[in-house]
């Protein structure tokens, strides 16, 4: 895995951990106060998926 992919993967995992820690679980998952954390959590998950897709594409390009 390229260095950039590893850096972004670690960054997205840190974002996910911070968002899980910051949510107020007593209010409920879909409360207005938790909306910003849910949006950031979803963006981090999409970012992780993007990192794996880009890494896979770079491996296919290297085989040519």
CHARMM-style PDB file with segment names, atoms N, HN, CA, C and O in Angstrom:
ATOM      1  N   UNK     1       0.855  -1.177   0.000  1.00  0.00      PROA
ATOM      2  CA  UNK     1       0.000   0.000   0.000  1.00  0.00      PROA
ATOM      3  C   UNK     1       0.895   1.231   0.000  1.00  0.00      PROA
ATOM      4  O   UNK     1       1.872   1.308   0.745  1.00  0.00      PROA
ATOM      5  N   UNK     2       0.548   2.175  -0.836  1.00  0.00      PROA
ATOM      6  HN  UNK     2      -0.246   2.113  -1.441  1.00  0.00      PROA
ATOM      7  CA  UNK     2       1.345   3.380  -0.926  1.00  0.00      PROA
ATOM      8  C   UNK     2       1.247   4.181   0.370  1.00  0.00      PROA
ATOM      9  O   UNK     2       0.294   4.035   1.136  1.00  0.00      PROA
ATOM     10  N   UNK     3       2.228   5.012   0.595  1.00  0.00      PROA
ATOM     11  HN  UNK     3       3.001   5.131  -0.027  1.00  0.00      PROA
ATOM     12  CA  UNK     3       2.284   5.803   1.817  1.00  0.00      PROA
ATOM     13  C   UNK     3       1.076   6.724   1.944  1.00  0.00      PROA
ATOM     14  O   UNK     3       0.543   6.894   3.041  1.00  0.00      PROA
ATOM     15  N   UNK     4       0.636   7.321   0.834  1.00  0.00      PROA
ATOM     16  HN  UNK     4       1.069   7.183  -0.057  1.00  0.00      PROA
ATOM     17  CA  UNK     4      -0.512   8.234   0.884  1.00  0.00      PROA
ATOM     18  C   UNK     4      -1.784   7.505   1.301  1.00  0.00      PROA
ATOM     19  O   UNK     4      -2.587   8.036   2.069  1.00  0.00      PROA
ATOM     20  N   UNK     5      -1.964   6.300   0.799  1.00  0.00      PROA
ATOM     21  HN  UNK     5      -1.312   5.869   0.176  1.00  0.00      PROA
ATOM     22  CA  UNK     5      -3.147   5.525   1.162  1.00  0.00      PROA
ATOM     23  C   UNK     5      -3.133   5.177   2.646  1.00  0.00      PROA
ATOM     24  O   UNK     5      -4.174   5.204   3.303  1.00  0.00      PROA
ATOM     25  N   UNK     6      -1.969   4.855   3.169  1.00  0.00      PROA
ATOM     26  HN  UNK     6      -1.123   4.833   2.636  1.00  0.00      PROA
ATOM     27  CA  UNK     6      -1.864   4.527   4.586  1.00  0.00      PROA
ATOM     28  C   UNK     6      -2.168   5.745   5.458  1.00  0.00      PROA
ATOM     29  O   UNK     6      -2.825   5.633   6.493  1.00  0.00      PROA
ATOM     30  N   UNK     7      -1.683   6.902   5.028  1.00  0.00      PROA
ATOM     31  HN  UNK     7      -1.149   6.993   4.188  1.00  0.00      PROA
ATOM     32  CA  UNK     7      -1.931   8.131   5.790  1.00  0.00      PROA
ATOM     33  C   UNK     7      -3.420   8.455   5.816  1.00  0.00      PROA
ATOM     34  O   UNK     7      -3.977   8.753   6.873  1.00  0.00      PROA
ATOM     35  N   UNK     8      -4.064   8.396   4.651  1.00  0.00      PROA
ATOM     36  HN  UNK     8      -3.612   8.154   3.792  1.00  0.00      PROA
ATOM     37  CA  UNK     8      -5.495   8.700   4.606  1.00  0.00      PROA
ATOM     38  C   UNK     8      -6.323   7.651   5.338  1.00  0.00      PROA
ATOM     39  O   UNK     8      -7.331   7.986   5.961  1.00  0.00      PROA
ATOM     40  N   UNK     9      -5.917   6.399   5.271  1.00  0.00      PROA
ATOM     41  HN  UNK     9      -5.098   6.127   4.765  1.00  0.00      PROA
ATOM     42  CA  UNK     9      -6.624   5.349   5.995  1.00  0.00      PROA
ATOM     43  C   UNK     9      -6.548   5.599   7.503  1.00  0.00      PROA
ATOM     44  O   UNK     9      -7.557   5.489   8.199  1.00  0.00      PROA
ATOM     45  N   UNK    10      -5.381   5.930   8.000  1.00  0.00      PROA
ATOM     46  HN  UNK    10      -4.561   6.020   7.434  1.00  0.00      PROA
ATOM     47  CA  UNK    10      -5.228   6.235   9.428  1.00  0.00      PROA
ATOM     48  C   UNK    10      -6.042   7.476   9.804  1.00  0.00      PROA
ATOM     49  O   UNK    10      -6.666   7.511  10.865  1.00  0.00      PROA
ATOM     50  N   UNK    11      -6.035   8.481   8.949  1.00  0.00      PROA
ATOM     51  HN  UNK    11      -5.528   8.453   8.087  1.00  0.00      PROA
ATOM     52  CA  UNK    11      -6.782   9.708   9.215  1.00  0.00      PROA
ATOM     53  C   UNK    11      -8.279   9.444   9.293  1.00  0.00      PROA
ATOM     54  O   UNK    11      -8.953   9.966  10.181  1.00  0.00      PROA
ATOM     55  N   UNK    12      -8.811   8.635   8.370  1.00  0.00      PROA
ATOM     56  HN  UNK    12      -8.264   8.210   7.648  1.00  0.00      PROA
ATOM     57  CA  UNK    12     -10.237   8.316   8.396  1.00  0.00      PROA
ATOM     58  C   UNK    12     -10.609   7.477   9.609  1.00  0.00      PROA
ATOM     59  O   UNK    12     -11.691   7.656  10.168  1.00  0.00      PROA
ATOM     60  N   UNK    13      -9.745   6.574  10.025  1.00  0.00      PROA
ATOM     61  HN  UNK    13      -8.866   6.429   9.571  1.00  0.00      PROA
ATOM     62  CA  UNK    13     -10.017   5.769  11.220  1.00  0.00      PROA
ATOM     63  C   UNK    13     -10.031   6.660  12.467  1.00  0.00      PROA
ATOM     64  O   UNK    13     -10.845   6.456  13.368  1.00  0.00      PROA
ATOM     65  N   UNK    14      -9.142   7.630  12.516  1.00  0.00      PROA
ATOM     66  HN  UNK    14      -8.481   7.795  11.785  1.00  0.00      PROA
ATOM     67  CA  UNK    14      -9.139   8.579  13.638  1.00  0.00      PROA
ATOM     68  C   UNK    14     -10.420   9.402  13.645  1.00  0.00      PROA
ATOM     69  O   UNK    14     -10.995   9.639  14.707  1.00  0.00      PROA
ATOM     70  N   UNK    15     -10.877   9.842  12.468  1.00  0.00      PROA
ATOM     71  HN  UNK    15     -10.410   9.650  11.605  1.00  0.00      PROA
ATOM     72  CA  UNK    15     -12.139  10.584  12.382  1.00  0.00      PROA
ATOM     73  C   UNK    15     -13.309   9.748  12.892  1.00  0.00      PROA
ATOM     74  O   UNK    15     -14.159  10.247  13.629  1.00  0.00      PROA
ATOM     75  N   UNK    16     -13.349   8.485  12.502  1.00  0.00      PROA
ATOM     76  HN  UNK    16     -12.659   8.079  11.903  1.00  0.00      PROA
ATOM     77  CA  UNK    16     -14.434   7.612  12.947  1.00  0.00      PROA
ATOM     78  C   UNK    16     -14.394   7.452  14.463  1.00  0.00      PROA
ATOM     79  O   UNK    16     -15.426   7.535  15.129  1.00  0.00      PROA
ATOM     80  N   UNK    17     -13.214   7.223  15.000  1.00  0.00      PROA
ATOM     81  HN  UNK    17     -12.375   7.155  14.459  1.00  0.00      PROA
ATOM     82  CA  UNK    17     -13.087   7.082  16.448  1.00  0.00      PROA
ATOM     83  C   UNK    17     -13.503   8.343  17.191  1.00  0.00      PROA
ATOM     84  O   UNK    17     -14.177   8.264  18.217  1.00  0.00      PROA
ATOM     85  N   UNK    18     -13.110   9.498  16.686  1.00  0.00      PROA
ATOM     86  HN  UNK    18     -12.562   9.562  15.852  1.00  0.00      PROA
ATOM     87  CA  UNK    18     -13.487  10.762  17.324  1.00  0.00      PROA
ATOM     88  C   UNK    18     -14.999  10.963  17.283  1.00  0.00      PROA
ATOM     89  O   UNK    18     -15.591  11.413  18.265  1.00  0.00      PROA
ATOM     90  N   UNK    19     -15.624  10.635  16.161  1.00  0.00      PROA
ATOM     91  HN  UNK    19     -15.143  10.270  15.364  1.00  0.00      PROA
ATOM     92  CA  UNK    19     -17.069  10.828  16.042  1.00  0.00      PROA
ATOM     93  C   UNK    19     -17.847   9.880  16.937  1.00  0.00      PROA
ATOM     94  O   UNK    19     -18.863  10.269  17.512  1.00  0.00      PROA
ATOM     95  N   UNK    20     -17.389   8.651  17.063  1.00  0.00      PROA
ATOM     96  HN  UNK    20     -16.563   8.335  16.596  1.00  0.00      PROA
ATOM     97  CA  UNK    20     -18.059   7.718  17.967  1.00  0.00      PROA
ATOM     98  C   UNK    20     -17.909   8.190  19.412  1.00  0.00      PROA
ATOM     99  O   UNK    20     -18.846   8.083  20.203  1.00  0.00      PROA
ATOM    100  N   UNK    21     -16.737   8.710  19.752  1.00  0.00      PROA
ATOM    101  HN  UNK    21     -15.976   8.797  19.109  1.00  0.00      PROA
ATOM    102  CA  UNK    21     -16.501   9.204  21.109  1.00  0.00      PROA
ATOM    103  C   UNK    21     -17.327  10.457  21.397  1.00  0.00      PROA
ATOM    104  O   UNK    21     -17.799  10.633  22.520  1.00  0.00      PROA
ATOM    105  N   UNK    22     -17.507  11.323  20.409  1.00  0.00      PROA
ATOM    106  HN  UNK    22     -17.123  11.179  19.497  1.00  0.00      PROA
ATOM    107  CA  UNK    22     -18.157  12.613  20.627  1.00  0.00      PROA
ATOM    108  C   UNK    22     -19.676  12.562  20.638  1.00  0.00      PROA
ATOM    109  O   UNK    22     -20.315  13.497  21.120  1.00  0.00      PROA
ATOM    110  N   UNK    23     -20.266  11.505  20.123  1.00  0.00      PROA
ATOM    111  HN  UNK    23     -19.748  10.745  19.731  1.00  0.00      PROA
ATOM    112  CA  UNK    23     -21.730  11.429  20.086  1.00  0.00      PROA
ATOM    113  C   UNK    23     -22.312  11.335  21.488  1.00  0.00      PROA
ATOM    114  O   UNK    23     -21.749  10.693  22.375  1.00  0.00      PROA
ATOM    115  N   UNK    24     -23.437  11.982  21.661  1.00  0.00      PROA
ATOM    116  HN  UNK    24     -23.894  12.503  20.941  1.00  0.00      PROA
ATOM    117  CA  UNK    24     -24.158  11.898  22.925  1.00  0.00      PROA
ATOM    118  C   UNK    24     -25.195  10.782  22.782  1.00  0.00      PROA
ATOM    119  O   UNK    24     -26.274  10.988  22.226  1.00  0.00      PROA
ATOM    120  N   UNK    25     -24.854   9.617  23.285  1.00  0.00      PROA
ATOM    121  HN  UNK    25     -23.977   9.449  23.736  1.00  0.00      PROA
ATOM    122  CA  UNK    25     -25.669   8.432  23.061  1.00  0.00      PROA
ATOM    123  C   UNK    25     -26.986   8.482  23.828  1.00  0.00      PROA
ATOM    124  O   UNK    25     -27.927   7.770  23.477  1.00  0.00      PROA
ATOM    125  N   UNK    26     -27.071   9.308  24.869  1.00  0.00      PROA
ATOM    126  HN  UNK    26     -26.307   9.887  25.155  1.00  0.00      PROA
ATOM    127  CA  UNK    26     -28.324   9.424  25.624  1.00  0.00      PROA
ATOM    128  C   UNK    26     -29.407  10.133  24.812  1.00  0.00      PROA
ATOM    129  O   UNK    26     -30.597   9.896  25.024  1.00  0.00      PROA
ATOM    130  N   UNK    27     -29.003  10.999  23.886  1.00  0.00      PROA
ATOM    131  HN  UNK    27     -28.037  11.192  23.714  1.00  0.00      PROA
ATOM    132  CA  UNK    27     -29.980  11.726  23.069  1.00  0.00      PROA
ATOM    133  C   UNK    27     -30.570  10.855  21.963  1.00  0.00      PROA
ATOM    134  O   UNK    27     -31.683  11.106  21.499  1.00  0.00      PROA
ATOM    135  N   UNK    28     -29.852   9.868  21.556  1.00  0.00      PROA
ATOM    136  HN  UNK    28     -28.949   9.665  21.933  1.00  0.00      PROA
ATOM    137  CA  UNK    28     -30.297   9.037  20.441  1.00  0.00      PROA
ATOM    138  C   UNK    28     -29.444   9.308  19.222  1.00  0.00      PROA
ATOM    139  O   UNK    28     -28.819  10.361  19.101  1.00  0.00      PROA
ATOM    140  N   UNK    29     -29.428   8.355  18.332  1.00  0.00      PROA
ATOM    141  HN  UNK    29     -29.936   7.499  18.430  1.00  0.00      PROA
ATOM    142  CA  UNK    29     -28.536   8.446  17.178  1.00  0.00      PROA
ATOM    143  C   UNK    29     -28.952   9.551  16.206  1.00  0.00      PROA
ATOM    144  O   UNK    29     -28.087  10.220  15.640  1.00  0.00      PROA
ATOM    145  N   UNK    30     -30.249   9.759  16.001  1.00  0.00      PROA
ATOM    146  HN  UNK    30     -30.952   9.216  16.460  1.00  0.00      PROA
ATOM    147  CA  UNK    30     -30.721  10.690  14.986  1.00  0.00      PROA
ATOM    148  C   UNK    30     -31.134  12.049  15.549  1.00  0.00      PROA
ATOM    149  O   UNK    30     -31.880  12.780  14.898  1.00  0.00      PROA
ATOM    150  N   UNK    31     -30.667  12.397  16.734  1.00  0.00      PROA
ATOM    151  HN  UNK    31     -30.060  11.803  17.263  1.00  0.00      PROA
ATOM    152  CA  UNK    31     -30.960  13.702  17.320  1.00  0.00      PROA
ATOM    153  C   UNK    31     -30.161  14.778  16.578  1.00  0.00      PROA
ATOM    154  O   UNK    31     -29.116  14.501  15.989  1.00  0.00      PROA
ATOM    155  N   UNK    32     -30.679  16.016  16.619  1.00  0.00      PROA
ATOM    156  HN  UNK    32     -31.528  16.241  17.097  1.00  0.00      PROA
ATOM    157  CA  UNK    32     -30.029  17.130  15.909  1.00  0.00      PROA
ATOM    158  C   UNK    32     -28.600  17.369  16.369  1.00  0.00      PROA
ATOM    159  O   UNK    32     -27.736  17.712  15.561  1.00  0.00      PROA
ATOM    160  N   UNK    33     -28.346  17.192  17.644  1.00  0.00      PROA
ATOM    161  HN  UNK    33     -29.048  16.914  18.300  1.00  0.00      PROA
ATOM    162  CA  UNK    33     -27.000  17.420  18.175  1.00  0.00      PROA
ATOM    163  C   UNK    33     -25.994  16.420  17.602  1.00  0.00      PROA
ATOM    164  O   UNK    33     -24.808  16.731  17.491  1.00  0.00      PROA
ATOM    165  N   UNK    34     -26.454  15.239  17.243  1.00  0.00      PROA
ATOM    166  HN  UNK    34     -27.417  14.986  17.334  1.00  0.00      PROA
ATOM    167  CA  UNK    34     -25.565  14.207  16.724  1.00  0.00      PROA
ATOM    168  C   UNK    34     -25.469  14.218  15.206  1.00  0.00      PROA
ATOM    169  O   UNK    34     -24.711  13.433  14.636  1.00  0.00      PROA
ATOM    170  N   UNK    35     -26.217  15.086  14.541  1.00  0.00      PROA
ATOM    171  HN  UNK    35     -26.832  15.723  15.004  1.00  0.00      PROA
ATOM    172  CA  UNK    35     -26.252  15.090  13.078  1.00  0.00      PROA
ATOM    173  C   UNK    35     -24.881  15.385  12.473  1.00  0.00      PROA
ATOM    174  O   UNK    35     -24.490  14.762  11.487  1.00  0.00      PROA
ATOM    175  N   UNK    36     -24.155  16.328  13.059  1.00  0.00      PROA
ATOM    176  HN  UNK    36     -24.473  16.835  13.860  1.00  0.00      PROA
ATOM    177  CA  UNK    36     -22.839  16.665  12.507  1.00  0.00      PROA
ATOM    178  C   UNK    36     -21.856  15.506  12.657  1.00  0.00      PROA
ATOM    179  O   UNK    36     -20.978  15.322  11.814  1.00  0.00      PROA
ATOM    180  N   UNK    37     -22.002  14.727  13.723  1.00  0.00      PROA
ATOM    181  HN  UNK    37     -22.715  14.876  14.408  1.00  0.00      PROA
ATOM    182  CA  UNK    37     -21.110  13.590  13.905  1.00  0.00      PROA
ATOM    183  C   UNK    37     -21.477  12.443  12.965  1.00  0.00      PROA
ATOM    184  O   UNK    37     -20.602  11.725  12.482  1.00  0.00      PROA
ATOM    185  N   UNK    38     -22.765  12.279  12.711  1.00  0.00      PROA
ATOM    186  HN  UNK    38     -23.476  12.863  13.103  1.00  0.00      PROA
ATOM    187  CA  UNK    38     -23.202  11.229  11.793  1.00  0.00      PROA
ATOM    188  C   UNK    38     -22.732  11.553  10.378  1.00  0.00      PROA
ATOM    189  O   UNK    38     -22.288  10.662   9.654  1.00  0.00      PROA
ATOM    190  N   UNK    39     -22.825  12.815   9.981  1.00  0.00      PROA
ATOM    191  HN  UNK    39     -23.186  13.538  10.569  1.00  0.00      PROA
ATOM    192  CA  UNK    39     -22.378  13.224   8.647  1.00  0.00      PROA
ATOM    193  C   UNK    39     -20.870  13.009   8.492  1.00  0.00      PROA
ATOM    194  O   UNK    39     -20.413  12.509   7.464  1.00  0.00      PROA
ATOM    195  N   UNK    40     -20.114  13.383   9.498  1.00  0.00      PROA
ATOM    196  HN  UNK    40     -20.485  13.789  10.333  1.00  0.00      PROA
ATOM    197  CA  UNK    40     -18.667  13.199   9.449  1.00  0.00      PROA
ATOM    198  C   UNK    40     -18.295  11.716   9.479  1.00  0.00      PROA
ATOM    199  O   UNK    40     -17.348  11.300   8.812  1.00  0.00      PROA
ATOM    200  N   UNK    41     -19.036  10.924  10.248  1.00  0.00      PROA
ATOM    201  HN  UNK    41     -19.805  11.262  10.790  1.00  0.00      PROA
ATOM    202  CA  UNK    41     -18.819   9.483  10.299  1.00  0.00      PROA
ATOM    203  C   UNK    41     -19.059   8.855   8.932  1.00  0.00      PROA
ATOM    204  O   UNK    41     -18.277   8.021   8.477  1.00  0.00      PROA
ATOM    205  N   UNK    42     -20.146   9.260   8.279  1.00  0.00      PROA
ATOM    206  HN  UNK    42     -20.782   9.938   8.648  1.00  0.00      PROA
ATOM    207  CA  UNK    42     -20.462   8.731   6.952  1.00  0.00      PROA
ATOM    208  C   UNK    42     -19.400   9.139   5.933  1.00  0.00      PROA
ATOM    209  O   UNK    42     -19.028   8.343   5.071  1.00  0.00      PROA
ATOM    210  N   UNK    43     -18.914  10.365   6.027  1.00  0.00      PROA
ATOM    211  HN  UNK    43     -19.216  11.012   6.728  1.00  0.00      PROA
ATOM    212  CA  UNK    43     -17.866  10.813   5.112  1.00  0.00      PROA
ATOM    213  C   UNK    43     -16.575  10.025   5.317  1.00  0.00      PROA
ATOM    214  O   UNK    43     -15.879   9.715   4.351  1.00  0.00      PROA
ATOM    215  N   UNK    44     -16.256   9.702   6.557  1.00  0.00      PROA
ATOM    216  HN  UNK    44     -16.821   9.954   7.342  1.00  0.00      PROA
ATOM    217  CA  UNK    44     -15.054   8.911   6.834  1.00  0.00      PROA
ATOM    218  C   UNK    44     -15.198   7.489   6.304  1.00  0.00      PROA
ATOM    219  O   UNK    44     -14.238   6.925   5.779  1.00  0.00      PROA
ATOM    220  N   UNK    45     -16.380   6.905   6.435  1.00  0.00      PROA
ATOM    221  HN  UNK    45     -17.161   7.362   6.861  1.00  0.00      PROA
ATOM    222  CA  UNK    45     -16.602   5.554   5.902  1.00  0.00      PROA
ATOM    223  C   UNK    45     -16.483   5.559   4.378  1.00  0.00      PROA
ATOM    224  O   UNK    45     -15.871   4.663   3.797  1.00  0.00      PROA
ATOM    225  N   UNK    46     -17.065   6.561   3.739  1.00  0.00      PROA
ATOM    226  HN  UNK    46     -17.562   7.289   4.211  1.00  0.00      PROA
ATOM    227  CA  UNK    46     -16.941   6.682   2.285  1.00  0.00      PROA
ATOM    228  C   UNK    46     -15.483   6.912   1.890  1.00  0.00      PROA
ATOM    229  O   UNK    46     -15.029   6.404   0.865  1.00  0.00      PROA
ATOM    230  N   UNK    47     -14.760   7.664   2.687  1.00  0.00      PROA
ATOM    231  HN  UNK    47     -15.128   8.078   3.519  1.00  0.00      PROA
ATOM    232  CA  UNK    47     -13.333   7.889   2.436  1.00  0.00      PROA
ATOM    233  C   UNK    47     -12.531   6.605   2.524  1.00  0.00      PROA
ATOM    234  O   UNK    47     -11.635   6.376   1.711  1.00  0.00      PROA
ATOM    235  N   UNK    48     -12.842   5.757   3.509  1.00  0.00      PROA
ATOM    236  HN  UNK    48     -13.570   5.942   4.170  1.00  0.00      PROA
ATOM    237  CA  UNK    48     -12.148   4.475   3.635  1.00  0.00      PROA
ATOM    238  C   UNK    48     -12.442   3.593   2.428  1.00  0.00      PROA
ATOM    239  O   UNK    48     -11.543   2.945   1.891  1.00  0.00      PROA
ATOM    240  N   UNK    49     -13.698   3.572   2.007  1.00  0.00      PROA
ATOM    241  HN  UNK    49     -14.428   4.098   2.443  1.00  0.00      PROA
ATOM    242  CA  UNK    49     -14.041   2.802   0.806  1.00  0.00      PROA
ATOM    243  C   UNK    49     -13.301   3.342  -0.418  1.00  0.00      PROA
ATOM    244  O   UNK    49     -12.829   2.575  -1.256  1.00  0.00      PROA
ATOM    245  N   UNK    50     -13.207   4.652  -0.509  1.00  0.00      PROA
ATOM    246  HN  UNK    50     -13.591   5.275   0.172  1.00  0.00      PROA
ATOM    247  CA  UNK    50     -12.475   5.268  -1.617  1.00  0.00      PROA
ATOM    248  C   UNK    50     -10.995   4.908  -1.604  1.00  0.00      PROA
ATOM    249  O   UNK    50     -10.405   4.664  -2.656  1.00  0.00      PROA
ATOM    250  N   UNK    51     -10.394   4.874  -0.421  1.00  0.00      PROA
ATOM    251  HN  UNK    51     -10.873   5.073   0.434  1.00  0.00      PROA
ATOM    252  CA  UNK    51      -8.983   4.495  -0.315  1.00  0.00      PROA
ATOM    253  C   UNK    51      -8.774   3.079  -0.824  1.00  0.00      PROA
ATOM    254  O   UNK    51      -7.821   2.818  -1.559  1.00  0.00      PROA
ATOM    255  N   UNK    52      -9.661   2.154  -0.437  1.00  0.00      PROA
ATOM    256  HN  UNK    52     -10.435   2.366   0.159  1.00  0.00      PROA
ATOM    257  CA  UNK    52      -9.505   0.779  -0.903  1.00  0.00      PROA
ATOM    258  C   UNK    52      -9.745   0.650  -2.408  1.00  0.00      PROA
ATOM    259  O   UNK    52      -9.074  -0.140  -3.072  1.00  0.00      PROA
ATOM    260  N   UNK    53     -10.683   1.409  -2.948  1.00  0.00      PROA
ATOM    261  HN  UNK    53     -11.228   2.050  -2.408  1.00  0.00      PROA
ATOM    262  CA  UNK    53     -10.920   1.379  -4.398  1.00  0.00      PROA
ATOM    263  C   UNK    53      -9.707   1.932  -5.141  1.00  0.00      PROA
ATOM    264  O   UNK    53      -9.261   1.336  -6.122  1.00  0.00      PROA
ATOM    265  N   UNK    54      -9.175   3.053  -4.693  1.00  0.00      PROA
ATOM    266  HN  UNK    54      -9.537   3.537  -3.896  1.00  0.00      PROA
ATOM    267  CA  UNK    54      -8.009   3.629  -5.359  1.00  0.00      PROA
ATOM    268  C   UNK    54      -6.795   2.725  -5.253  1.00  0.00      PROA
ATOM    269  O   UNK    54      -6.012   2.617  -6.196  1.00  0.00      PROA
ATOM    270  N   UNK    55      -6.634   2.074  -4.105  1.00  0.00      PROA
ATOM    271  HN  UNK    55      -7.270   2.162  -3.338  1.00  0.00      PROA
ATOM    272  CA  UNK    55      -5.513   1.154  -3.940  1.00  0.00      PROA
ATOM    273  C   UNK    55      -5.649  -0.037  -4.884  1.00  0.00      PROA
ATOM    274  O   UNK    55      -4.668  -0.466  -5.491  1.00  0.00      PROA
ATOM    275  N   UNK    56      -6.854  -0.566  -5.007  1.00  0.00      PROA
ATOM    276  HN  UNK    56      -7.651  -0.217  -4.514  1.00  0.00      PROA
ATOM    277  CA  UNK    56      -7.092  -1.684  -5.910  1.00  0.00      PROA
ATOM    278  C   UNK    56      -6.854  -1.269  -7.354  1.00  0.00      PROA
ATOM    279  O   UNK    56      -6.261  -2.019  -8.130  1.00  0.00      PROA
ATOM    280  N   UNK    57      -7.313  -0.080  -7.713  1.00  0.00      PROA
ATOM    281  HN  UNK    57      -7.795   0.529  -7.083  1.00  0.00      PROA
ATOM    282  CA  UNK    57      -7.099   0.402  -9.084  1.00  0.00      PROA
ATOM    283  C   UNK    57      -5.609   0.591  -9.372  1.00  0.00      PROA
ATOM    284  O   UNK    57      -5.155   0.312 -10.482  1.00  0.00      PROA
ATOM    285  N   UNK    58      -4.847   1.061  -8.385  1.00  0.00      PROA
ATOM    286  HN  UNK    58      -5.216   1.288  -7.483  1.00  0.00      PROA
ATOM    287  CA  UNK    58      -3.414   1.255  -8.608  1.00  0.00      PROA
ATOM    288  C   UNK    58      -2.692  -0.084  -8.746  1.00  0.00      PROA
ATOM    289  O   UNK    58      -1.700  -0.183  -9.468  1.00  0.00      PROA
ATOM    290  N   UNK    59      -3.189  -1.118  -8.055  1.00  0.00      PROA
ATOM    291  HN  UNK    59      -3.995  -1.038  -7.469  1.00  0.00      PROA
ATOM    292  CA  UNK    59      -2.585  -2.441  -8.208  1.00  0.00      PROA
ATOM    293  C   UNK    59      -2.854  -2.998  -9.599  1.00  0.00      PROA
ATOM    294  O   UNK    59      -1.978  -3.632 -10.188  1.00  0.00      PROA
ATOM    295  N   UNK    60      -4.059  -2.772 -10.138  1.00  0.00      PROA
ATOM    296  HN  UNK    60      -4.770  -2.257  -9.659  1.00  0.00      PROA
ATOM    297  CA  UNK    60      -4.378  -3.228 -11.488  1.00  0.00      PROA
ATOM    298  C   UNK    60      -3.546  -2.478 -12.524  1.00  0.00      PROA
ATOM    299  O   UNK    60      -3.105  -3.069 -13.510  1.00  0.00      PROA
ATOM    300  N   UNK    61      -3.330  -1.194 -12.312  1.00  0.00      PROA
ATOM    301  HN  UNK    61      -3.688  -0.713 -11.511  1.00  0.00      PROA
ATOM    302  CA  UNK    61      -2.540  -0.397 -13.251  1.00  0.00      PROA
ATOM    303  C   UNK    61      -1.077  -0.829 -13.235  1.00  0.00      PROA
ATOM    304  O   UNK    61      -0.402  -0.760 -14.262  1.00  0.00      PROA
ATOM    305  N   UNK    62      -0.583  -1.271 -12.089  1.00  0.00      PROA
ATOM    306  HN  UNK    62      -1.131  -1.327 -11.254  1.00  0.00      PROA
ATOM    307  CA  UNK    62       0.817  -1.685 -11.980  1.00  0.00      PROA
ATOM    308  C   UNK    62       1.047  -3.023 -12.687  1.00  0.00      PROA
ATOM    309  O   UNK    62       2.163  -3.305 -13.123  1.00  0.00      PROA
ATOM    310  N   UNK    63       0.012  -3.842 -12.806  1.00  0.00      PROA
ATOM    311  HN  UNK    63      -0.895  -3.614 -12.452  1.00  0.00      PROA
ATOM    312  CA  UNK    63       0.177  -5.150 -13.452  1.00  0.00      PROA
ATOM    313  C   UNK    63       0.298  -5.051 -14.963  1.00  0.00      PROA
ATOM    314  O   UNK    63       0.798  -5.980 -15.596  1.00  0.00      PROA
ATOM    315  N   UNK    64      -0.149  -3.945 -15.564  1.00  0.00      PROA
ATOM    316  HN  UNK    64      -0.555  -3.190 -15.050  1.00  0.00      PROA
ATOM    317  CA  UNK    64      -0.112  -3.809 -17.028  1.00  0.00      PROA
ATOM    318  C   UNK    64       1.293  -3.683 -17.536  1.00  0.00      PROA
ATOM    319  OT1 UNK    64       1.504  -3.560 -18.743  1.00  0.00      PROA
TER     320      UNK     64
END
